[in-house]
Amino acid sequence: MDTVIDEKRVKEMMMKELAGGIDGGWCPIKDIKDPCIDVIAKFAVSEFNKQSNSSLKFQTVVSGNMQIVCGINYQL
């Protein structure tokens, strides 16, 4: 993909999302329209297409949750 992820912006977003969250637990993504979420979703669709020889097209993210463990897991 041609999109570059701004690591500082992603870290700031993660810290905002962590406020009030439980370590290891799932919490809703508060700002689903954040451009970083679209970057993550587009990457996921692109990887899925590569691995499954599919041609899905990303449209939009309508809801999602995140989990902080040794990294970040997303349900989009």
All heavy atoms as a GROMACS GRO file, in nm:
protein
  586
    1MET      N    1   0.085  -0.118   0.000
    1MET     CA    2   0.000   0.000   0.000
    1MET      C    3   0.089   0.124   0.000
    1MET      O    4   0.198   0.123   0.054
    1MET     CB    5  -0.087   0.002   0.124
    1MET     CG    6  -0.193  -0.107   0.126
    1MET     SD    7  -0.315  -0.072   0.252
    1MET     CE    8  -0.432   0.013   0.151
    2ASP      N    9   0.038   0.232  -0.054
    2ASP     CA   10   0.113   0.356  -0.060
    2ASP      C   11   0.094   0.443   0.064
    2ASP      O   12   0.162   0.543   0.080
    2ASP     CB   13   0.070   0.436  -0.184
    2ASP     CG   14   0.106   0.363  -0.311
    2ASP    OD1   15   0.211   0.299  -0.315
    2ASP    OD2   16   0.028   0.373  -0.406
    3THR      N   17   0.002   0.407   0.152
    3THR     CA   18  -0.028   0.489   0.267
    3THR      C   19   0.079   0.471   0.374
    3THR      O   20   0.118   0.361   0.406
    3THR     CB   21  -0.165   0.450   0.326
    3THR    OG1   22  -0.262   0.456   0.222
    3THR    CG2   23  -0.204   0.544   0.436
    4VAL      N   24   0.127   0.582   0.428
    4VAL     CA   25   0.226   0.579   0.535
    4VAL      C   26   0.154   0.605   0.666
    4VAL      O   27   0.076   0.699   0.677
    4VAL     CB   28   0.335   0.686   0.513
    4VAL    CG1   29   0.431   0.690   0.629
    4VAL    CG2   30   0.408   0.661   0.382
    5ILE      N   31   0.179   0.521   0.765
    5ILE     CA   32   0.116   0.538   0.895
    5ILE      C   33   0.206   0.627   0.980
    5ILE      O   34   0.323   0.599   0.998
    5ILE     CB   35   0.094   0.402   0.965
    5ILE    CG1   36   0.000   0.315   0.881
    5ILE    CG2   37   0.039   0.420   1.105
    5ILE    CD1   38  -0.017   0.176   0.936
    6ASP      N   39   0.150   0.734   1.033
    6ASP     CA   40   0.221   0.823   1.123
    6ASP      C   41   0.220   0.758   1.262
    6ASP      O   42   0.120   0.757   1.330
    6ASP     CB   43   0.152   0.959   1.125
    6ASP     CG   44   0.217   1.059   1.220
    6ASP    OD1   45   0.316   1.023   1.288
    6ASP    OD2   46   0.168   1.172   1.225
    7GLU      N   47   0.335   0.701   1.302
    7GLU     CA   48   0.342   0.626   1.427
    7GLU      C   49   0.305   0.710   1.547
    7GLU      O   50   0.237   0.664   1.638
    7GLU     CB   51   0.482   0.568   1.446
    7GLU     CG   52   0.511   0.455   1.351
    7GLU     CD   53   0.649   0.396   1.373
    7GLU    OE1   54   0.719   0.438   1.466
    7GLU    OE2   55   0.684   0.308   1.296
    8LYS      N   56   0.345   0.836   1.549
    8LYS     CA   57   0.311   0.923   1.661
    8LYS      C   58   0.160   0.940   1.671
    8LYS      O   59   0.101   0.934   1.779
    8LYS     CB   60   0.378   1.059   1.646
    8LYS     CG   61   0.354   1.151   1.763
    8LYS     CD   62   0.426   1.282   1.748
    8LYS     CE   63   0.394   1.374   1.864
    8LYS     NZ   64   0.451   1.507   1.850
    9ARG      N   65   0.095   0.959   1.557
    9ARG     CA   66  -0.051   0.977   1.555
    9ARG      C   67  -0.120   0.850   1.603
    9ARG      O   68  -0.217   0.856   1.679
    9ARG     CB   69  -0.094   1.012   1.414
    9ARG     CG   70  -0.243   1.020   1.393
    9ARG     CD   71  -0.285   1.162   1.360
    9ARG     NE   72  -0.419   1.164   1.312
    9ARG     CZ   73  -0.526   1.174   1.391
    9ARG    NH1   74  -0.513   1.182   1.520
    9ARG    NH2   75  -0.647   1.176   1.340
   10VAL      N   76  -0.072   0.734   1.560
   10VAL     CA   77  -0.132   0.607   1.601
   10VAL      C   78  -0.116   0.590   1.752
   10VAL      O   79  -0.211   0.552   1.821
   10VAL     CB   80  -0.069   0.488   1.526
   10VAL    CG1   81  -0.116   0.356   1.584
   10VAL    CG2   82  -0.105   0.496   1.378
   11LYS      N   83   0.002   0.622   1.806
   11LYS     CA   84   0.023   0.610   1.950
   11LYS      C   85  -0.068   0.704   2.027
   11LYS      O   86  -0.123   0.667   2.131
   11LYS     CB   87   0.170   0.637   1.984
   11LYS     CG   88   0.261   0.524   1.943
   11LYS     CD   89   0.405   0.555   1.973
   11LYS     CE   90   0.496   0.445   1.921
   11LYS     NZ   91   0.637   0.477   1.940
   12GLU      N   92  -0.084   0.827   1.978
   12GLU     CA   93  -0.174   0.922   2.044
   12GLU      C   94  -0.318   0.869   2.044
   12GLU      O   95  -0.388   0.878   2.144
   12GLU     CB   96  -0.169   1.058   1.975
   12GLU     CG   97  -0.041   1.133   1.999
   12GLU     CD   98  -0.029   1.259   1.915
   12GLU    OE1   99  -0.116   1.286   1.829
   12GLU    OE2  100   0.069   1.331   1.934
   13MET      N  101  -0.359   0.814   1.931
   13MET     CA  102  -0.493   0.758   1.920
   13MET      C  103  -0.512   0.644   2.019
   13MET      O  104  -0.613   0.633   2.087
   13MET     CB  105  -0.520   0.709   1.778
   13MET     CG  106  -0.661   0.655   1.759
   13MET     SD  107  -0.679   0.570   1.601
   13MET     CE  108  -0.598   0.417   1.638
   14MET      N  109  -0.408   0.558   2.029
   14MET     CA  110  -0.417   0.444   2.120
   14MET      C  111  -0.432   0.492   2.264
   14MET      O  112  -0.510   0.438   2.341
   14MET     CB  113  -0.292   0.357   2.108
   14MET     CG  114  -0.284   0.282   1.978
   14MET     SD  115  -0.134   0.185   1.949
   14MET     CE  116  -0.027   0.222   2.081
   15MET      N  117  -0.356   0.593   2.302
   15MET     CA  118  -0.362   0.643   2.438
   15MET      C  119  -0.500   0.702   2.469
   15MET      O  120  -0.554   0.683   2.577
   15MET     CB  121  -0.253   0.747   2.464
   15MET     CG  122  -0.113   0.688   2.455
   15MET     SD  123  -0.091   0.535   2.549
   15MET     CE  124  -0.099   0.596   2.714
   16LYS      N  125  -0.559   0.771   2.373
   16LYS     CA  126  -0.695   0.824   2.391
   16LYS      C  127  -0.792   0.709   2.412
   16LYS      O  128  -0.881   0.715   2.497
   16LYS     CB  129  -0.739   0.905   2.269
   16LYS     CG  130  -0.675   1.039   2.256
   16LYS     CD  131  -0.733   1.110   2.134
   16LYS     CE  132  -0.642   1.216   2.082
   16LYS     NZ  133  -0.684   1.270   1.955
   17GLU      N  134  -0.778   0.605   2.332
   17GLU     CA  135  -0.869   0.492   2.341
   17GLU      C  136  -0.853   0.416   2.472
   17GLU      O  137  -0.948   0.357   2.522
   17GLU     CB  138  -0.846   0.396   2.224
   17GLU     CG  139  -0.881   0.454   2.089
   17GLU     CD  140  -1.026   0.494   2.076
   17GLU    OE1  141  -1.112   0.431   2.136
   17GLU    OE2  142  -1.052   0.594   2.006
   18LEU      N  143  -0.733   0.417   2.528
   18LEU     CA  144  -0.708   0.344   2.652
   18LEU      C  145  -0.774   0.409   2.772
   18LEU      O  146  -0.800   0.344   2.872
   18LEU     CB  147  -0.558   0.333   2.678
   18LEU     CG  148  -0.487   0.225   2.599
   18LEU    CD1  149  -0.339   0.232   2.626
   18LEU    CD2  150  -0.541   0.089   2.634
   19ALA      N  151  -0.801   0.537   2.765
   19ALA     CA  152  -0.859   0.605   2.880
   19ALA      C  153  -0.990   0.538   2.919
   19ALA      O  154  -1.083   0.528   2.841
   19ALA     CB  155  -0.884   0.752   2.847
   20GLY      N  156  -0.992   0.482   3.037
   20GLY     CA  157  -1.112   0.414   3.084
   20GLY      C  158  -1.123   0.269   3.041
   20GLY      O  159  -1.214   0.200   3.083
   21GLY      N  160  -1.029   0.221   2.959
   21GLY     CA  161  -1.034   0.082   2.915
   21GLY      C  162  -0.970  -0.011   3.016
   21GLY      O  163  -0.898   0.029   3.106
   22ILE      N  164  -0.997  -0.139   3.004
   22ILE     CA  165  -0.941  -0.240   3.091
   22ILE      C  166  -0.827  -0.308   3.017
   22ILE      O  167  -0.844  -0.353   2.904
   22ILE     CB  168  -1.048  -0.345   3.129
   22ILE    CG1  169  -1.164  -0.277   3.201
   22ILE    CG2  170  -0.988  -0.456   3.213
   22ILE    CD1  171  -1.284  -0.368   3.218
   23ASP      N  172  -0.708  -0.317   3.081
   23ASP     CA  173  -0.596  -0.384   3.016
   23ASP      C  174  -0.636  -0.525   2.975
   23ASP      O  175  -0.687  -0.602   3.055
   23ASP     CB  176  -0.476  -0.392   3.111
   23ASP     CG  177  -0.409  -0.257   3.130
   23ASP    OD1  178  -0.439  -0.166   3.052
   23ASP    OD2  179  -0.328  -0.244   3.223
   24GLY      N  180  -0.612  -0.559   2.850
   24GLY     CA  181  -0.643  -0.692   2.800
   24GLY      C  182  -0.788  -0.709   2.758
   24GLY      O  183  -0.821  -0.804   2.689
   25GLY      N  184  -0.874  -0.619   2.798
   25GLY     CA  185  -1.015  -0.629   2.761
   25GLY      C  186  -1.045  -0.553   2.633
   25GLY      O  187  -0.966  -0.471   2.588
   26TRP      N  188  -1.155  -0.584   2.573
   26TRP     CA  189  -1.198  -0.514   2.452
   26TRP      C  190  -1.273  -0.387   2.492
   26TRP      O  191  -1.352  -0.388   2.586
   26TRP     CB  192  -1.290  -0.603   2.369
   26TRP     CG  193  -1.218  -0.716   2.304
   26TRP    CD1  194  -1.208  -0.843   2.352
   26TRP    CD2  195  -1.147  -0.713   2.182
   26TRP    NE1  196  -1.133  -0.920   2.266
   26TRP    CE2  197  -1.094  -0.843   2.160
   26TRP    CE3  198  -1.120  -0.614   2.088
   26TRP    CZ2  199  -1.017  -0.874   2.048
   26TRP    CZ3  200  -1.044  -0.647   1.977
   26TRP    CH2  201  -0.993  -0.775   1.958
   27CYS      N  202  -1.248  -0.278   2.419
   27CYS     CA  203  -1.324  -0.154   2.441
   27CYS      C  204  -1.358  -0.097   2.304
   27CYS      O  205  -1.287  -0.117   2.206
   27CYS     CB  206  -1.245  -0.056   2.526
   27CYS     SG  207  -1.089  -0.002   2.456
   28PRO      N  208  -1.471  -0.025   2.297
   28PRO     CA  209  -1.511   0.033   2.168
   28PRO      C  210  -1.411   0.138   2.121
   28PRO      O  211  -1.351   0.208   2.202
   28PRO     CB  212  -1.646   0.099   2.198
   28PRO     CG  213  -1.686   0.055   2.333
   28PRO     CD  214  -1.565   0.004   2.404
   29ILE      N  215  -1.394   0.147   1.991
   29ILE     CA  216  -1.314   0.254   1.933
   29ILE      C  217  -1.402   0.379   1.938
   29ILE      O  218  -1.511   0.380   1.881
   29ILE     CB  219  -1.272   0.221   1.789
   29ILE    CG1  220  -1.182   0.098   1.788
   29ILE    CG2  221  -1.203   0.340   1.724
   29ILE    CD1  222  -1.150   0.045   1.650
   30LYS      N  223  -1.355   0.480   2.007
   30LYS     CA  224  -1.438   0.599   2.030
   30LYS      C  225  -1.456   0.684   1.905
   30LYS      O  226  -1.562   0.738   1.882
   30LYS     CB  227  -1.380   0.681   2.144
   30LYS     CG  228  -1.392   0.609   2.276
   30LYS     CD  229  -1.335   0.688   2.388
   30LYS     CE  230  -1.348   0.605   2.515
   30LYS     NZ  231  -1.241   0.624   2.607
   31ASP      N  232  -1.351   0.698   1.824
   31ASP     CA  233  -1.360   0.780   1.703
   31ASP      C  234  -1.339   0.692   1.581
   31ASP      O  235  -1.230   0.683   1.526
   31ASP     CB  236  -1.256   0.893   1.708
   31ASP     CG  237  -1.267   0.987   1.588
   31ASP    OD1  238  -1.363   0.974   1.509
   31ASP    OD2  239  -1.179   1.072   1.574
   32ILE      N  240  -1.445   0.627   1.539
   32ILE     CA  241  -1.439   0.532   1.427
   32ILE      C  242  -1.404   0.602   1.294
   32ILE      O  243  -1.360   0.540   1.200
   32ILE     CB  244  -1.571   0.451   1.418
   32ILE    CG1  245  -1.547   0.320   1.345
   32ILE    CG2  246  -1.681   0.532   1.352
   32ILE    CD1  247  -1.467   0.221   1.422
   33LYS      N  248  -1.421   0.735   1.289
   33LYS     CA  249  -1.391   0.812   1.167
   33LYS      C  250  -1.246   0.861   1.164
   33LYS      O  251  -1.206   0.928   1.069
   33LYS     CB  252  -1.486   0.932   1.155
   33LYS     CG  253  -1.632   0.893   1.141
   33LYS     CD  254  -1.654   0.812   1.016
   33LYS     CE  255  -1.801   0.773   1.001
   33LYS     NZ  256  -1.821   0.678   0.895
   34ASP      N  257  -1.167   0.827   1.265
   34ASP     CA  258  -1.026   0.865   1.267
   34ASP      C  259  -0.957   0.805   1.145
   34ASP      O  260  -0.974   0.687   1.115
   34ASP     CB  261  -0.960   0.814   1.395
   34ASP     CG  262  -0.820   0.867   1.412
   34ASP    OD1  263  -0.736   0.843   1.322
   34ASP    OD2  264  -0.793   0.932   1.514
   35PRO      N  265  -0.881   0.885   1.069
   35PRO     CA  266  -0.815   0.834   0.948
   35PRO      C  267  -0.725   0.713   0.974
   35PRO      O  268  -0.706   0.630   0.885
   35PRO     CB  269  -0.734   0.954   0.898
   35PRO     CG  270  -0.800   1.073   0.958
   35PRO     CD  271  -0.859   1.029   1.088
   36CYS      N  272  -0.668   0.702   1.093
   36CYS     CA  273  -0.582   0.586   1.124
   36CYS      C  274  -0.661   0.456   1.117
   36CYS      O  275  -0.607   0.353   1.077
   36CYS     CB  276  -0.521   0.602   1.262
   36CYS     SG  277  -0.400   0.734   1.272
   37ILE      N  278  -0.787   0.459   1.155
   37ILE     CA  279  -0.871   0.339   1.151
   37ILE      C  280  -0.890   0.295   1.006
   37ILE      O  281  -0.884   0.176   0.976
   37ILE     CB  282  -1.007   0.363   1.221
   37ILE    CG1  283  -0.986   0.400   1.369
   37ILE    CG2  284  -1.099   0.243   1.206
   37ILE    CD1  285  -0.918   0.292   1.451
   38ASP      N  286  -0.912   0.390   0.916
   38ASP     CA  287  -0.925   0.356   0.774
   38ASP      C  288  -0.796   0.294   0.720
   38ASP      O  289  -0.801   0.199   0.642
   38ASP     CB  290  -0.961   0.479   0.690
   38ASP     CG  291  -1.110   0.508   0.689
   38ASP    OD1  292  -1.187   0.432   0.752
   38ASP    OD2  293  -1.149   0.608   0.625
   39VAL      N  294  -0.681   0.346   0.761
   39VAL     CA  295  -0.553   0.291   0.716
   39VAL      C  296  -0.541   0.146   0.760
   39VAL      O  297  -0.503   0.058   0.682
   39VAL     CB  298  -0.435   0.375   0.770
   39VAL    CG1  299  -0.302   0.305   0.745
   39VAL    CG2  300  -0.434   0.513   0.708
   40ILE      N  301  -0.576   0.118   0.886
   40ILE     CA  302  -0.568  -0.018   0.939
   40ILE      C  303  -0.664  -0.110   0.864
   40ILE      O  304  -0.629  -0.221   0.826
   40ILE     CB  305  -0.598  -0.017   1.091
   40ILE    CG1  306  -0.486   0.057   1.164
   40ILE    CG2  307  -0.617  -0.158   1.144
   40ILE    CD1  308  -0.522   0.099   1.305
   41ALA      N  309  -0.786  -0.063   0.840
   41ALA     CA  310  -0.886  -0.144   0.771
   41ALA      C  311  -0.846  -0.171   0.625
   41ALA      O  312  -0.860  -0.284   0.577
   41ALA     CB  313  -1.022  -0.075   0.775
   42LYS      N  314  -0.793  -0.071   0.558
   42LYS     CA  315  -0.749  -0.090   0.419
   42LYS      C  316  -0.635  -0.191   0.412
   42LYS      O  317  -0.631  -0.274   0.321
   42LYS     CB  318  -0.706   0.043   0.358
   42LYS     CG  319  -0.822   0.136   0.328
   42LYS     CD  320  -0.775   0.272   0.280
   42LYS     CE  321  -0.892   0.366   0.263
   42LYS     NZ  322  -0.848   0.502   0.228
   43PHE      N  323  -0.544  -0.183   0.509
   43PHE     CA  324  -0.435  -0.280   0.514
   43PHE      C  325  -0.490  -0.421   0.533
   43PHE      O  326  -0.447  -0.515   0.466
   43PHE     CB  327  -0.338  -0.245   0.628
   43PHE     CG  328  -0.233  -0.349   0.650
   43PHE    CD1  329  -0.123  -0.356   0.566
   43PHE    CD2  330  -0.244  -0.441   0.753
   43PHE    CE1  331  -0.026  -0.453   0.585
   43PHE    CE2  332  -0.147  -0.538   0.773
   43PHE     CZ  333  -0.038  -0.545   0.689
   44ALA      N  334  -0.587  -0.436   0.624
   44ALA     CA  335  -0.645  -0.568   0.651
   44ALA      C  336  -0.712  -0.625   0.526
   44ALA      O  337  -0.696  -0.743   0.494
   44ALA     CB  338  -0.745  -0.559   0.766
   45VAL      N  339  -0.786  -0.543   0.454
   45VAL     CA  340  -0.853  -0.589   0.332
   45VAL      C  341  -0.749  -0.627   0.227
   45VAL      O  342  -0.761  -0.730   0.162
   45VAL     CB  343  -0.950  -0.482   0.277
   45VAL    CG1  344  -1.002  -0.519   0.138
   45VAL    CG2  345  -1.066  -0.461   0.374
   46SER      N  346  -0.644  -0.546   0.214
   46SER     CA  347  -0.538  -0.575   0.118
   46SER      C  348  -0.470  -0.709   0.149
   46SER      O  349  -0.448  -0.792   0.059
   46SER     CB  350  -0.436  -0.463   0.119
   46SER     OG  351  -0.326  -0.494   0.038
   47GLU      N  352  -0.437  -0.732   0.275
   47GLU     CA  353  -0.373  -0.857   0.315
   47GLU      C  354  -0.467  -0.976   0.295
   47GLU      O  355  -0.424  -1.082   0.250
   47GLU     CB  356  -0.327  -0.850   0.461
   47GLU     CG  357  -0.207  -0.761   0.481
   47GLU     CD  358  -0.086  -0.806   0.401
   47GLU    OE1  359  -0.044  -0.923   0.417
   47GLU    OE2  360  -0.033  -0.725   0.322
   48PHE      N  361  -0.594  -0.958   0.327
   48PHE     CA  362  -0.691  -1.065   0.305
   48PHE      C  363  -0.696  -1.102   0.157
   48PHE      O  364  -0.695  -1.220   0.121
   48PHE     CB  365  -0.830  -1.025   0.354
   48PHE     CG  366  -0.934  -1.128   0.326
   48PHE    CD1  367  -0.953  -1.235   0.413
   48PHE    CD2  368  -1.012  -1.122   0.211
   48PHE    CE1  369  -1.048  -1.333   0.386
   48PHE    CE2  370  -1.107  -1.219   0.183
   48PHE     CZ  371  -1.125  -1.325   0.271
   49ASN      N  372  -0.701  -1.000   0.071
   49ASN     CA  373  -0.706  -1.024  -0.073
   49ASN      C  374  -0.583  -1.099  -0.122
   49ASN      O  375  -0.594  -1.190  -0.204
   49ASN     CB  376  -0.722  -0.892  -0.149
   49ASN     CG  377  -0.864  -0.839  -0.142
   49ASN    OD1  378  -0.959  -0.912  -0.115
   49ASN    ND2  379  -0.879  -0.710  -0.162
   50LYS      N  380  -0.465  -1.063  -0.071
   50LYS     CA  381  -0.342  -1.132  -0.111
   50LYS      C  382  -0.344  -1.278  -0.069
   50LYS      O  383  -0.308  -1.366  -0.147
   50LYS     CB  384  -0.220  -1.064  -0.048
   50LYS     CG  385  -0.183  -0.932  -0.108
   50LYS     CD  386  -0.062  -0.877  -0.035
   50LYS     CE  387  -0.045  -0.730  -0.061
   50LYS     NZ  388   0.062  -0.672   0.022
   51GLN      N  389  -0.385  -1.303   0.054
   51GLN     CA  390  -0.379  -1.438   0.108
   51GLN      C  391  -0.487  -1.530   0.053
   51GLN      O  392  -0.469  -1.651   0.048
   51GLN     CB  393  -0.386  -1.434   0.261
   51GLN     CG  394  -0.264  -1.369   0.322
   51GLN     CD  395  -0.273  -1.357   0.472
   51GLN    OE1  396  -0.350  -1.426   0.537
   51GLN    NE2  397  -0.193  -1.269   0.528
   52SER      N  398  -0.600  -1.473   0.013
   52SER     CA  399  -0.710  -1.557  -0.033
   52SER      C  400  -0.738  -1.543  -0.182
   52SER      O  401  -0.835  -1.598  -0.232
   52SER     CB  402  -0.837  -1.523   0.046
   52SER     OG  403  -0.877  -1.390   0.018
   53ASN      N  404  -0.651  -1.468  -0.250
   53ASN     CA  405  -0.670  -1.444  -0.393
   53ASN      C  406  -0.810  -1.391  -0.422
   53ASN      O  407  -0.879  -1.434  -0.513
   53ASN     CB  408  -0.641  -1.571  -0.475
   53ASN     CG  409  -0.617  -1.539  -0.621
   53ASN    OD1  410  -0.577  -1.428  -0.654
   53ASN    ND2  411  -0.641  -1.636  -0.706
   54SER      N  412  -0.854  -1.296  -0.339
   54SER     CA  413  -0.986  -1.234  -0.353
   54SER      C  414  -0.972  -1.092  -0.406
   54SER      O  415  -0.861  -1.042  -0.425
   54SER     CB  416  -1.057  -1.229  -0.216
   54SER     OG  417  -1.078  -1.358  -0.167
   55SER      N  418  -1.084  -1.028  -0.429
   55SER     CA  419  -1.080  -0.890  -0.477
   55SER      C  420  -1.184  -0.804  -0.402
   55SER      O  421  -1.257  -0.727  -0.463
   55SER     CB  422  -1.105  -0.885  -0.627
   55SER     OG  423  -1.231  -0.943  -0.658
   56LEU      N  424  -1.186  -0.819  -0.270
   56LEU     CA  425  -1.275  -0.735  -0.190
   56LEU      C  426  -1.231  -0.590  -0.201
   56LEU      O  427  -1.113  -0.561  -0.217
   56LEU     CB  428  -1.272  -0.777  -0.043
   56LEU     CG  429  -1.327  -0.916  -0.010
   56LEU    CD1  430  -1.312  -0.942   0.140
   56LEU    CD2  431  -1.472  -0.926  -0.050
   57LYS      N  432  -1.325  -0.497  -0.190
   57LYS     CA  433  -1.294  -0.355  -0.194
   57LYS      C  434  -1.338  -0.291  -0.063
   57LYS      O  435  -1.449  -0.311  -0.017
   57LYS     CB  436  -1.365  -0.288  -0.311
   57LYS     CG  437  -1.328  -0.349  -0.445
   57LYS     CD  438  -1.316  -0.244  -0.550
   57LYS     CE  439  -1.288  -0.303  -0.686
   57LYS     NZ  440  -1.162  -0.361  -0.704
   58PHE      N  441  -1.249  -0.213  -0.003
   58PHE     CA  442  -1.280  -0.142   0.120
   58PHE      C  443  -1.378  -0.029   0.092
   58PHE      O  444  -1.362   0.044  -0.005
   58PHE     CB  445  -1.151  -0.085   0.182
   58PHE     CG  446  -1.178   0.005   0.299
   58PHE    CD1  447  -1.206  -0.050   0.423
   58PHE    CD2  448  -1.176   0.142   0.285
   58PHE    CE1  449  -1.232   0.031   0.532
   58PHE    CE2  450  -1.201   0.224   0.393
   58PHE     CZ  451  -1.230   0.168   0.516
   59GLN      N  452  -1.480  -0.016   0.177
   59GLN     CA  453  -1.573   0.097   0.163
   59GLN      C  454  -1.564   0.188   0.285
   59GLN      O  455  -1.528   0.303   0.273
   59GLN     CB  456  -1.716   0.048   0.143
   59GLN     CG  457  -1.735  -0.014   0.007
   59GLN     CD  458  -1.879  -0.049  -0.018
   59GLN    OE1  459  -1.958  -0.068   0.074
   59GLN    NE2  460  -1.914  -0.058  -0.144
   60THR      N  461  -1.600   0.137   0.402
   60THR     CA  462  -1.595   0.219   0.523
   60THR      C  463  -1.598   0.129   0.646
   60THR      O  464  -1.641   0.014   0.637
   60THR     CB  465  -1.713   0.318   0.527
   60THR    OG1  466  -1.694   0.409   0.635
   60THR    CG2  467  -1.847   0.248   0.544
   61VAL      N  468  -1.554   0.183   0.757
   61VAL     CA  469  -1.563   0.114   0.884
   61VAL      C  470  -1.686   0.170   0.956
   61VAL      O  471  -1.700   0.292   0.968
   61VAL     CB  472  -1.437   0.136   0.971
   61VAL    CG1  473  -1.451   0.069   1.106
   61VAL    CG2  474  -1.314   0.085   0.898
   62VAL      N  475  -1.773   0.083   1.000
   62VAL     CA  476  -1.896   0.130   1.065
   62VAL      C  477  -1.893   0.111   1.217
   62VAL      O  478  -1.965   0.180   1.289
   62VAL     CB  479  -2.022   0.062   1.006
   62VAL    CG1  480  -2.041   0.102   0.862
   62VAL    CG2  481  -2.014  -0.089   1.020
   63SER      N  482  -1.810   0.020   1.266
   63SER     CA  483  -1.797   0.002   1.410
   63SER      C  484  -1.670  -0.076   1.437
   63SER      O  485  -1.612  -0.136   1.346
   63SER     CB  486  -1.917  -0.072   1.468
   63SER     OG  487  -1.922  -0.205   1.422
   64GLY      N  488  -1.626  -0.075   1.562
   64GLY     CA  489  -1.507  -0.151   1.594
   64GLY      C  490  -1.472  -0.148   1.741
   64GLY      O  491  -1.517  -0.062   1.816
   65ASN      N  492  -1.391  -0.246   1.779
   65ASN     CA  493  -1.339  -0.256   1.914
   65ASN      C  494  -1.189  -0.274   1.905
   65ASN      O  495  -1.136  -0.316   1.802
   65ASN     CB  496  -1.398  -0.378   1.987
   65ASN     CG  497  -1.545  -0.364   2.009
   65ASN    OD1  498  -1.592  -0.266   2.065
   65ASN    ND2  499  -1.621  -0.462   1.963
   66MET      N  500  -1.121  -0.242   2.015
   66MET     CA  501  -0.977  -0.264   2.019
   66MET      C  502  -0.939  -0.327   2.152
   66MET      O  503  -1.009  -0.313   2.251
   66MET     CB  504  -0.900  -0.134   1.996
   66MET     CG  505  -0.922  -0.028   2.100
   66MET     SD  506  -0.838   0.127   2.059
   66MET     CE  507  -0.669   0.081   2.076
   67GLN      N  508  -0.828  -0.401   2.149
   67GLN     CA  509  -0.777  -0.470   2.266
   67GLN      C  510  -0.627  -0.445   2.274
   67GLN      O  511  -0.556  -0.468   2.177
   67GLN     CB  512  -0.804  -0.620   2.254
   67GLN     CG  513  -0.750  -0.701   2.368
   67GLN     CD  514  -0.762  -0.851   2.341
   67GLN    OE1  515  -0.736  -0.896   2.230
   67GLN    NE2  516  -0.802  -0.927   2.442
   68ILE      N  517  -0.582  -0.400   2.390
   68ILE     CA  518  -0.440  -0.376   2.410
   68ILE      C  519  -0.383  -0.495   2.487
   68ILE      O  520  -0.427  -0.525   2.598
   68ILE     CB  521  -0.415  -0.248   2.492
   68ILE    CG1  522  -0.485  -0.128   2.430
   68ILE    CG2  523  -0.265  -0.224   2.506
   68ILE    CD1  524  -0.440  -0.090   2.292
   69VAL      N  525  -0.290  -0.565   2.424
   69VAL     CA  526  -0.219  -0.675   2.489
   69VAL      C  527  -0.071  -0.649   2.464
   69VAL      O  528  -0.024  -0.544   2.504
   69VAL     CB  529  -0.268  -0.814   2.439
   69VAL    CG1  530  -0.401  -0.849   2.503
   69VAL    CG2  531  -0.284  -0.818   2.289
   70CYS      N  532   0.002  -0.735   2.401
   70CYS     CA  533   0.142  -0.709   2.364
   70CYS      C  534   0.148  -0.626   2.235
   70CYS      O  535   0.254  -0.608   2.179
   70CYS     CB  536   0.218  -0.839   2.347
   70CYS     SG  537   0.252  -0.919   2.503
   71GLY      N  538   0.040  -0.584   2.189
   71GLY     CA  539   0.022  -0.502   2.071
   71GLY      C  540  -0.123  -0.457   2.075
   71GLY      O  541  -0.182  -0.448   2.182
   72ILE      N  542  -0.181  -0.434   1.960
   72ILE     CA  543  -0.321  -0.393   1.955
   72ILE      C  544  -0.395  -0.486   1.860
   72ILE      O  545  -0.351  -0.510   1.748
   72ILE     CB  546  -0.338  -0.250   1.905
   72ILE    CG1  547  -0.258  -0.155   1.991
   72ILE    CG2  548  -0.485  -0.209   1.906
   72ILE    CD1  549  -0.259  -0.013   1.942
   73ASN      N  550  -0.507  -0.539   1.906
   73ASN     CA  551  -0.595  -0.618   1.821
   73ASN      C  552  -0.717  -0.532   1.789
   73ASN      O  553  -0.763  -0.456   1.874
   73ASN     CB  554  -0.640  -0.745   1.894
   73ASN     CG  555  -0.527  -0.840   1.919
   73ASN    OD1  556  -0.439  -0.857   1.835
   73ASN    ND2  557  -0.526  -0.902   2.035
   74TYR      N  558  -0.765  -0.544   1.668
   74TYR     CA  559  -0.883  -0.468   1.626
   74TYR      C  560  -0.990  -0.563   1.577
   74TYR      O  561  -0.961  -0.663   1.511
   74TYR     CB  562  -0.848  -0.372   1.511
   74TYR     CG  563  -0.761  -0.258   1.552
   74TYR    CD1  564  -0.623  -0.266   1.541
   74TYR    CD2  565  -0.815  -0.142   1.605
   74TYR    CE1  566  -0.541  -0.161   1.580
   74TYR    CE2  567  -0.735  -0.036   1.644
   74TYR     CZ  568  -0.598  -0.046   1.631
   74TYR     OH  569  -0.519   0.057   1.670
   75GLN      N  570  -1.113  -0.531   1.607
   75GLN     CA  571  -1.230  -0.594   1.547
   75GLN      C  572  -1.302  -0.482   1.472
   75GLN      O  573  -1.355  -0.391   1.533
   75GLN     CB  574  -1.324  -0.650   1.654
   75GLN     CG  575  -1.268  -0.762   1.736
   75GLN     CD  576  -1.359  -0.802   1.849
   75GLN    OE1  577  -1.431  -0.721   1.907
   75GLN    NE2  578  -1.356  -0.929   1.884
   76LEU      N  579  -1.299  -0.487   1.338
   76LEU     CA  580  -1.360  -0.383   1.257
   76LEU      C  581  -1.472  -0.439   1.175
   76LEU      O  582  -1.466  -0.551   1.130
   76LEU     CB  583  -1.256  -0.317   1.166
   76LEU     CG  584  -1.133  -0.261   1.236
   76LEU    CD1  585  -1.030  -0.214   1.134
   76LEU    CD2  586  -1.172  -0.146   1.327
   0.00000   0.00000   0.00000
